[in-house]
């Protein structure tokens, strides 16, 4: 029996087709972050579309973090970042406590799995940086203020010496996702001093070179965040 003919699907808007052409151009020419694209006029002529359509496509690719426009200079390939993707996530997703809980669990597992490698490569300079970050946390905690930026610096520093750029990017992704979710649900830290002490315990374990103690301290820290999520879910 003959199969029915499929319905004709709508062709994508011109600017979307142009985006795919530009992305293919980047791939085919192995362009890297900082490399320039041809001027808009040349792109429009080569693709066979209007300059306005090219400009619209470039704006869309810039919003995705693929391109950047430098005024008076031109269009360039942008260094990869997850942040534009997170900025474009639907607000409903960022406010979904189950999604946030799952992201947090992935981050916890990732950090617990890599903390032994981090301890092996820790150096005195890093330990001094941890002390500086902890001091910033303490000052804010004593004013009953949270310290999200110090927390971000802390967790990046913990794995900085591993030489794993993708790991650092993933840690940033999870941190940004939870941070953005906190803007839409009430995840305020009711005990910043306790959270500060959790970080102190992690650094103490690092200074001792005790892997199991470091894992336990990290786990306790994540217990506190999970507790805040649980309380937010009850409201």
Backbone as CSV, one residue per row, in Angstrom:
resi,resn,N_x,N_y,N_z,CA_x,CA_y,CA_z,C_x,C_y,C_z
1,UNK,0.853,-1.203,0.000,0.000,0.000,0.000,0.885,1.248,0.000
2,UNK,0.573,2.169,-0.870,1.391,3.376,-0.984,1.258,4.240,0.263
3,UNK,2.387,4.812,0.680,2.385,5.715,1.821,1.814,7.074,1.410
4,UNK,1.053,7.722,2.278,0.486,9.027,1.926,1.583,10.071,1.735
5,UNK,1.287,11.043,0.900,2.227,12.127,0.678,2.214,13.051,1.885
6,UNK,3.399,13.393,2.369,3.487,14.279,3.529,3.041,15.677,3.155
7,UNK,2.447,16.354,4.119,2.048,17.730,3.893,3.284,18.608,3.756
8,UNK,3.158,19.626,2.957,4.247,20.567,2.774,4.432,21.371,4.059
9,UNK,5.627,21.328,4.600,5.892,22.098,5.816,6.302,23.504,5.424
10,UNK,6.043,24.412,6.325,6.411,25.794,6.050,7.925,25.946,6.028
11,UNK,8.406,26.740,5.110,9.841,27.023,5.084,10.152,27.987,6.229
12,UNK,11.336,27.862,6.820,11.670,28.762,7.928,11.804,30.190,7.449
13,UNK,11.614,31.163,8.337,11.803,32.563,7.943,13.212,32.766,7.377
14,UNK,13.336,33.768,6.514,14.607,34.011,5.829,15.756,34.187,6.816
15,UNK,15.505,34.966,7.898,16.608,35.250,8.828,17.095,33.978,9.525
16,UNK,16.192,32.988,9.710,16.623,31.720,10.304,17.484,30.928,9.328
17,UNK,17.107,30.935,8.067,17.921,30.261,7.046,19.305,30.906,6.952
18,UNK,19.334,32.236,7.061,20.617,32.946,7.006,21.494,32.565,8.201
19,UNK,20.865,32.407,9.369,21.626,31.989,10.549,22.341,30.665,10.299
20,UNK,21.633,29.720,9.682,22.240,28.416,9.408,23.383,28.535,8.405
21,UNK,23.208,29.420,7.419,24.265,29.644,6.435,25.515,30.221,7.118
22,UNK,25.304,31.173,8.002,26.440,31.799,8.709,27.123,30.792,9.625
23,UNK,26.330,29.986,10.332,26.929,28.970,11.215,27.736,27.957,10.402
24,UNK,27.221,27.598,9.234,27.954,26.672,8.363,29.251,27.312,7.879
25,UNK,29.204,28.606,7.589,30.409,29.332,7.162,31.471,29.293,8.265
26,UNK,31.033,29.493,9.510,31.967,29.458,10.650,32.597,28.078,10.782
27,UNK,31.752,27.035,10.683,32.264,25.659,10.802,33.207,25.312,9.648
28,UNK,32.782,25.601,8.431,33.549,25.201,7.254,34.903,25.903,7.166
29,UNK,34.976,27.092,7.748,36.227,27.837,7.723,36.997,27.747,9.037
30,UNK,36.491,26.892,9.936,37.157,26.661,11.233,37.470,27.973,11.953
31,UNK,36.504,28.904,11.914,36.718,30.181,12.587,36.680,29.992,14.094
32,UNK,37.527,30.760,14.783,37.617,30.675,16.238,37.171,31.995,16.853
33,UNK,37.041,32.002,18.184,36.650,33.222,18.894,37.603,34.355,18.521
34,UNK,37.029,35.492,18.147,37.824,36.654,17.767,38.031,36.800,16.274
35,UNK,37.748,35.736,15.505,37.879,35.824,14.044,36.730,36.649,13.465
36,UNK,37.051,37.436,12.438,36.050,38.325,11.836,35.278,37.630,10.720
37,UNK,34.005,38.017,10.587,33.191,37.599,9.444,33.288,38.671,8.363
38,UNK,32.941,38.335,7.128,32.898,39.376,6.092,31.903,40.466,6.490
39,UNK,32.057,41.669,5.950,31.100,42.753,6.240,29.676,42.356,5.846
40,UNK,28.693,42.990,6.488,27.285,42.673,6.218,26.959,42.762,4.730
41,UNK,27.493,43.800,4.061,27.209,43.980,2.634,27.694,42.788,1.826
42,UNK,28.902,42.312,2.139,29.459,41.168,1.414,28.664,39.899,1.712
43,UNK,28.268,39.731,2.982,27.470,38.554,3.348,26.157,38.547,2.572
44,UNK,25.502,39.712,2.546,24.218,39.809,1.846,24.375,39.458,0.366
45,UNK,25.460,39.952,-0.263,25.693,39.700,-1.690,25.967,38.210,-1.941
46,UNK,26.807,37.599,-1.066,27.168,36.189,-1.252,25.978,35.261,-1.013
47,UNK,25.157,35.600,-0.002,24.009,34.750,0.322,22.851,35.000,-0.633
48,UNK,22.787,36.221,-1.178,21.718,36.560,-2.104,20.462,37.049,-1.410
49,UNK,20.657,37.814,-0.321,19.521,38.355,0.428,19.789,39.821,0.721
50,UNK,18.813,40.471,1.345,18.992,41.882,1.672,19.912,42.045,2.886
51,UNK,20.505,43.227,2.972,21.386,43.513,4.113,20.602,43.507,5.420
52,UNK,19.346,43.976,5.375,18.523,43.992,6.592,18.287,42.572,7.116
53,UNK,18.093,41.624,6.193,17.890,40.234,6.610,19.152,39.678,7.270
54,UNK,20.309,40.027,6.710,21.584,39.595,7.309,21.738,40.206,8.691
55,UNK,21.401,41.477,8.806,21.536,42.165,10.102,20.638,41.516,11.147
56,UNK,19.435,41.148,10.765,18.507,40.493,11.692,19.062,39.137,12.138
57,UNK,19.648,38.400,11.199,20.225,37.096,11.530,21.411,37.253,12.470
58,UNK,22.232,38.269,12.233,23.401,38.510,13.080,22.968,38.868,14.501
59,UNK,21.920,39.684,14.615,21.405,40.035,15.944,20.942,38.795,16.698
60,UNK,20.277,37.882,15.993,19.800,36.649,16.627,20.974,35.790,17.081
61,UNK,22.013,35.676,16.241,23.182,34.870,16.594,23.962,35.516,17.739
62,UNK,23.923,36.839,17.797,24.581,37.537,18.912,23.858,37.251,20.226
63,UNK,22.514,37.177,20.168,21.738,36.891,21.378,21.988,35.473,21.881
64,UNK,22.435,34.587,20.980,22.766,33.207,21.362,24.216,33.073,21.834
65,UNK,24.974,34.159,21.722,26.363,34.106,22.135,27.294,33.541,21.085
66,UNK,26.849,33.496,19.815,27.688,32.947,18.739,28.507,34.047,18.072
67,UNK,27.889,35.213,17.899,28.575,36.346,17.272,28.539,37.555,18.205
68,UNK,29.425,38.482,17.951,29.360,39.781,18.638,29.640,40.880,17.625
69,UNK,28.919,41.976,17.753,29.097,43.119,16.863,29.898,44.185,17.588
70,UNK,30.994,44.574,17.002,31.813,45.639,17.575,31.608,46.886,16.728
71,UNK,31.016,47.903,17.334,30.659,49.114,16.596,31.899,49.729,15.950
72,UNK,31.772,49.990,14.667,32.857,50.596,13.922,33.945,49.632,13.514
73,UNK,33.771,48.362,13.866,34.810,47.375,13.555,34.279,46.221,12.717
74,UNK,33.123,45.661,13.103,32.560,44.564,12.332,31.945,43.488,13.203
75,UNK,31.771,42.311,12.629,31.140,41.187,13.312,32.188,40.098,13.529
76,UNK,32.218,39.549,14.749,33.240,38.579,15.114,32.616,37.352,15.770
77,UNK,33.323,36.233,15.663,32.911,35.021,16.368,33.167,35.247,17.853
78,UNK,32.180,34.928,18.657,32.290,35.161,20.094,32.775,33.899,20.810
79,UNK,33.512,34.090,21.889,33.952,32.958,22.691,32.735,32.260,23.281
80,UNK,32.756,30.928,23.272,31.590,30.176,23.723,31.284,30.446,25.186
81,UNK,30.011,30.623,25.471,29.538,30.802,26.843,28.129,30.246,26.950
82,UNK,27.845,29.623,28.118,26.497,29.116,28.355,25.546,30.230,28.789
83,UNK,26.078,31.365,29.208,25.236,32.398,29.814,24.116,32.897,28.900
84,UNK,24.387,33.177,27.592,23.272,33.618,26.738,22.151,32.581,26.663
85,UNK,22.513,31.292,26.695,21.483,30.249,26.660,20.637,30.295,27.923
86,UNK,21.300,30.488,29.056,20.557,30.564,30.315,19.664,31.790,30.347
87,UNK,20.172,32.897,29.788,19.376,34.123,29.778,18.104,33.972,28.957
88,UNK,18.119,33.024,28.008,16.966,32.835,27.136,16.084,31.664,27.545
89,UNK,16.410,31.029,28.676,15.545,29.954,29.146,14.193,30.523,29.552
90,UNK,13.115,29.790,29.304,11.793,30.284,29.711,11.731,30.502,31.213
91,UNK,11.048,31.560,31.612,10.925,31.838,33.044,10.250,30.694,33.788
92,UNK,9.343,30.009,33.122,8.660,28.885,33.770,9.630,27.793,34.174
93,UNK,10.623,27.538,33.299,11.614,26.512,33.611,12.450,26.931,34.807
94,UNK,12.890,28.192,34.819,13.744,28.647,35.896,13.017,28.688,37.228
95,UNK,11.686,28.731,37.201,10.933,28.743,38.444,10.451,27.370,38.866
96,UNK,10.793,26.341,38.115,10.368,24.986,38.420,11.330,24.378,39.441
97,UNK,10.851,24.142,40.658,11.717,23.677,41.726,12.315,22.307,41.438
98,UNK,11.578,21.453,40.721,12.104,20.132,40.401,13.312,20.248,39.483
99,UNK,13.214,21.119,38.470,14.345,21.334,37.568,15.553,21.876,38.328
100,UNK,15.297,22.830,39.217,16.388,23.427,39.986,17.030,22.382,40.896
101,UNK,16.211,21.554,41.518,16.730,20.495,42.399,17.613,19.521,41.624
102,UNK,17.199,19.182,40.423,17.971,18.240,39.613,19.299,18.860,39.169
103,UNK,19.273,20.137,38.794,20.508,20.822,38.436,21.468,20.859,39.622
104,UNK,20.921,21.152,40.789,21.741,21.212,41.993,22.361,19.858,42.309
105,UNK,21.600,18.788,42.124,22.103,17.445,42.397,23.237,17.081,41.437
106,UNK,23.102,17.464,40.172,24.168,17.194,39.201,25.444,17.918,39.611
107,UNK,25.293,19.175,40.016,26.467,19.947,40.444,27.107,19.313,41.678
108,UNK,26.299,18.881,42.631,26.824,18.254,43.849,27.638,17.002,43.505
109,UNK,27.073,16.143,42.656,27.750,14.900,42.272,29.070,15.214,41.564
110,UNK,29.038,16.212,40.691,30.223,16.596,39.927,31.341,17.068,40.860
111,UNK,31.007,17.929,41.807,32.029,18.467,42.697,32.557,17.395,43.651
112,UNK,31.681,16.554,44.154,32.128,15.486,45.050,33.066,14.514,44.323
113,UNK,32.799,14.284,43.047,33.619,13.351,42.274,35.001,13.920,41.970
114,UNK,35.119,15.247,41.890,36.389,15.849,41.468,37.182,16.465,42.620
115,UNK,36.649,16.450,43.829,37.341,17.134,44.919,38.666,16.452,45.267
116,UNK,38.763,15.129,45.055,40.032,14.454,45.344,41.137,14.962,44.417
117,UNK,40.808,15.139,43.141,41.789,15.676,42.188,42.151,17.111,42.540
118,UNK,41.156,17.863,43.011,41.401,19.259,43.384,42.385,19.336,44.547
119,UNK,42.229,18.465,45.536,43.107,18.471,46.705,44.544,18.133,46.296
120,UNK,44.689,17.219,45.370,46.032,16.818,44.909,46.786,17.985,44.277
121,UNK,46.054,18.911,43.665,46.700,20.003,42.930,46.640,21.342,43.662
122,UNK,46.086,21.347,44.872,45.956,22.608,45.614,47.337,23.151,45.957
123,UNK,47.491,24.464,45.934,48.779,25.060,46.307,48.578,26.177,47.323
124,UNK,49.692,26.661,47.876,49.617,27.665,48.938,48.953,28.947,48.454
125,UNK,49.237,29.317,47.202,48.614,30.528,46.669,47.098,30.430,46.646
126,UNK,46.590,29.261,46.276,45.139,29.063,46.269,44.563,29.117,47.684
127,UNK,45.261,28.496,48.618,44.776,28.503,50.002,44.680,29.933,50.532
128,UNK,45.634,30.772,50.143,45.575,32.180,50.555,44.396,32.884,49.888
129,UNK,44.119,32.530,48.626,42.951,33.106,47.942,41.655,32.666,48.625
130,UNK,41.600,31.411,49.059,40.415,30.933,49.776,40.199,31.756,51.045
131,UNK,41.286,32.045,51.761,41.164,32.828,52.993,40.616,34.220,52.703
132,UNK,41.038,34.814,51.580,40.535,36.138,51.196,39.036,36.077,50.879
133,UNK,38.632,35.044,50.133,37.216,34.885,49.794,36.384,34.652,51.059
134,UNK,36.918,33.828,51.955,36.203,33.555,53.207,36.013,34.834,54.027
135,UNK,37.021,35.698,54.017,36.899,36.949,54.762,35.765,37.805,54.187
136,UNK,35.660,37.841,52.862,34.551,38.573,52.237,33.207,37.971,52.612
137,UNK,33.139,36.627,52.656,31.905,35.956,53.077,31.554,36.312,54.517
138,UNK,32.570,36.282,55.379,32.325,36.537,56.803,31.762,37.938,57.039
139,UNK,32.355,38.924,56.382,31.907,40.305,56.570,30.444,40.469,56.171
140,UNK,30.054,39.844,55.052,28.663,39.942,54.613,27.739,39.127,55.519
141,UNK,28.195,37.939,55.915,27.361,37.083,56.763,27.070,37.749,58.101
142,UNK,28.049,38.472,58.643,27.844,39.156,59.930,26.846,40.300,59.806
143,UNK,26.632,40.767,58.575,25.591,41.782,58.327,24.286,41.124,57.897
144,UNK,24.266,39.794,58.011,23.110,38.985,57.615,22.808,39.122,56.128
145,UNK,23.869,39.250,55.323,23.741,39.346,53.875,24.249,38.051,53.234
146,UNK,23.640,37.676,52.119,24.144,36.524,51.363,25.362,36.972,50.552
147,UNK,26.072,36.014,49.979,27.314,36.346,49.267,27.453,35.477,48.012
148,UNK,26.531,35.637,47.055,26.540,34.790,45.854,27.810,34.888,45.018
149,UNK,28.359,36.097,44.856,29.547,36.238,44.011,30.763,35.575,44.653
150,UNK,30.898,35.706,45.972,31.998,35.036,46.668,31.850,33.518,46.571
151,UNK,30.607,33.048,46.624,30.355,31.609,46.490,30.786,31.121,45.109
152,UNK,30.479,31.901,44.100,30.877,31.536,42.728,32.401,31.474,42.612
153,UNK,33.080,32.480,43.153,34.544,32.509,43.111,35.124,31.305,43.855
154,UNK,34.524,30.973,44.977,35.003,29.873,45.814,35.001,28.555,45.045
155,UNK,33.875,28.243,44.411,33.741,26.949,43.745,34.565,26.882,42.459
156,UNK,34.748,28.005,41.787,35.629,28.022,40.615,37.078,27.802,41.038
157,UNK,37.478,28.481,42.107,38.850,28.367,42.600,39.168,26.933,43.020
158,UNK,38.176,26.247,43.568,38.378,24.886,44.051,38.880,23.958,42.943
159,UNK,38.407,24.193,41.706,38.746,23.287,40.604,39.602,23.948,39.513
160,UNK,40.094,25.132,39.810,40.832,25.908,38.820,42.101,25.203,38.335
161,UNK,42.797,24.521,39.234,44.085,23.920,38.895,43.978,22.612,38.120
162,UNK,42.765,22.130,37.896,42.616,20.862,37.185,42.841,21.011,35.684
163,UNK,42.819,22.235,35.191,43.041,22.463,33.769,41.898,21.984,32.904
164,UNK,40.703,21.855,33.502,39.528,21.367,32.781,38.570,22.533,32.566
165,UNK,38.709,23.182,31.412,37.894,24.366,31.121,36.409,24.037,31.091
166,UNK,36.046,22.886,30.527,34.639,22.529,30.435,34.034,22.304,31.816
167,UNK,34.811,21.739,32.742,34.327,21.556,34.109,33.988,22.906,34.740
168,UNK,34.872,23.886,34.556,34.615,25.213,35.113,33.378,25.847,34.487
169,UNK,33.201,25.625,33.184,32.014,26.176,32.509,30.743,25.518,33.032
170,UNK,30.794,24.204,33.258,29.618,23.504,33.775,29.277,23.964,35.187
171,UNK,30.302,24.156,36.012,30.064,24.658,37.370,29.404,26.022,37.304
172,UNK,29.875,26.857,36.361,29.266,28.175,36.173,27.810,28.057,35.720
173,UNK,27.545,27.105,34.812,26.185,26.900,34.323,25.250,26.569,35.473
174,UNK,25.649,25.615,36.301,24.795,25.213,37.416,24.617,26.361,38.405
175,UNK,25.701,27.101,38.642,25.618,28.232,39.575,24.660,29.291,39.024
176,UNK,24.798,29.613,37.734,23.941,30.648,37.135,22.485,30.208,37.094
177,UNK,22.261,28.922,36.814,20.882,28.430,36.731,20.185,28.550,38.075
178,UNK,20.861,28.125,39.143,20.264,28.223,40.481,20.109,29.683,40.875
179,UNK,21.106,30.507,40.517,21.044,31.930,40.841,19.856,32.603,40.159
180,UNK,19.630,32.267,38.885,18.508,32.852,38.155,17.171,32.352,38.704
181,UNK,17.149,31.083,39.088,15.917,30.538,39.673,15.578,31.270,40.959
182,UNK,16.624,31.620,41.718,16.412,32.305,42.994,15.768,33.677,42.802
183,UNK,15.860,34.225,41.579,15.220,35.506,41.300,13.709,35.370,41.154
184,UNK,13.236,34.133,40.929,11.814,33.912,40.674,11.122,33.144,41.793
185,UNK,11.918,32.478,42.638,11.357,31.797,43.804,12.127,32.258,45.028
186,UNK,11.523,32.199,46.171,12.158,32.695,47.391,13.153,31.672,47.924
187,UNK,14.440,31.890,47.598,15.492,31.002,48.075,16.500,31.763,48.931
188,UNK,16.032,32.796,49.611,16.929,33.600,50.436,17.582,32.732,51.512
189,UNK,18.848,32.986,51.773,19.588,32.227,52.783,19.244,32.789,54.169
190,UNK,18.538,32.020,55.001,18.159,32.536,56.317,19.308,32.494,57.316
191,UNK,20.381,31.742,56.986,21.508,31.591,57.912,22.845,31.766,57.179
192,UNK,23.150,32.990,56.746,24.397,33.206,56.016,25.645,32.856,56.828
193,UNK,25.593,33.024,58.152,26.751,32.664,58.972,27.007,31.157,58.928
194,UNK,25.929,30.385,58.927,26.086,28.938,58.829,26.666,28.548,57.467
195,UNK,26.197,29.213,56.411,26.716,28.940,55.075,28.191,29.307,54.997
196,UNK,28.549,30.416,55.634,29.970,30.804,55.711,30.779,29.712,56.414
197,UNK,30.267,29.191,57.536,30.973,28.140,58.271,31.116,26.872,57.432
198,UNK,30.119,26.586,56.586,30.225,25.429,55.683,31.446,25.581,54.769
199,UNK,31.659,26.791,54.271,32.805,27.039,53.391,34.121,26.979,54.175
200,UNK,34.093,27.463,55.404,35.285,27.365,56.253,35.672,25.902,56.440
201,UNK,34.670,25.034,56.673,34.931,23.606,56.869,35.568,22.978,55.626
202,UNK,35.133,23.421,54.455,35.721,22.899,53.212,37.185,23.284,53.117
203,UNK,37.494,24.553,53.412,38.881,25.018,53.338,39.742,24.330,54.390
204,UNK,39.208,24.129,55.584,39.958,23.412,56.619,40.351,22.019,56.135
205,UNK,39.423,21.341,55.455,39.700,19.998,54.925,40.755,20.062,53.826
206,UNK,40.700,21.118,52.994,41.698,21.283,51.938,43.093,21.456,52.540
207,UNK,43.167,22.255,53.605,44.461,22.512,54.242,45.042,21.247,54.867
208,UNK,44.155,20.365,55.329,44.598,19.087,55.892,44.899,18.052,54.816
209,UNK,44.424,18.317,53.604,44.578,17.341,52.520,43.720,16.110,52.731
210,UNK,42.612,16.284,53.457,41.734,15.161,53.811,40.571,15.087,52.822
211,UNK,40.620,14.114,51.924,39.617,13.995,50.869,38.234,13.703,51.435
212,UNK,38.157,12.733,52.336,36.845,12.356,52.884,36.228,13.498,53.680
213,UNK,37.058,14.211,54.433,36.557,15.358,55.198,36.061,16.454,54.254
214,UNK,36.782,16.640,53.145,36.368,17.647,52.159,35.042,17.256,51.519
215,UNK,34.889,15.974,51.189,33.624,15.510,50.611,32.477,15.718,51.603
216,UNK,32.715,15.383,52.864,31.666,15.537,53.881,31.285,17.007,54.044
217,UNK,32.289,17.900,54.003,32.018,19.334,54.158,31.247,19.877,52.953
218,UNK,31.620,19.416,51.754,30.882,19.826,50.551,29.441,19.346,50.614
219,UNK,29.270,18.096,51.031,27.922,17.528,51.118,27.069,18.309,52.108
220,UNK,27.667,18.692,53.221,26.927,19.475,54.221,26.513,20.819,53.638
221,UNK,27.406,21.415,52.867,27.089,22.694,52.219,25.880,22.538,51.297
222,UNK,25.855,21.468,50.515,24.737,21.245,49.603,23.457,20.880,50.350
223,UNK,23.595,20.269,51.520,22.410,20.006,52.349,21.704,21.312,52.689
224,UNK,22.500,22.354,52.967,21.913,23.651,53.292,21.143,24.237,52.126
225,UNK,21.692,24.104,50.905,20.995,24.631,49.720,19.732,23.820,49.454
226,UNK,19.839,22.481,49.603,18.658,21.636,49.404,17.568,21.993,50.411
227,UNK,17.989,22.345,51.622,17.020,22.748,52.644,16.266,23.995,52.236
228,UNK,16.975,24.951,51.623,16.315,26.183,51.177,15.323,25.884,50.062
229,UNK,15.704,24.973,49.173,14.776,24.559,48.099,13.533,23.898,48.679
230,UNK,13.746,23.068,49.678,12.616,22.381,50.312,11.655,23.382,50.941
231,UNK,12.217,24.368,51.644,11.380,25.391,52.276,10.640,26.209,51.227
232,UNK,11.311,26.509,50.097,10.667,27.273,49.027,9.496,26.485,48.450
233,UNK,9.650,25.161,48.382,8.616,24.300,47.818,7.383,24.227,48.730
234,UNK,7.577,24.425,50.006,6.478,24.364,50.974,5.619,25.622,50.960
235,UNK,6.160,26.716,50.431,5.428,27.988,50.475,4.336,28.018,49.421
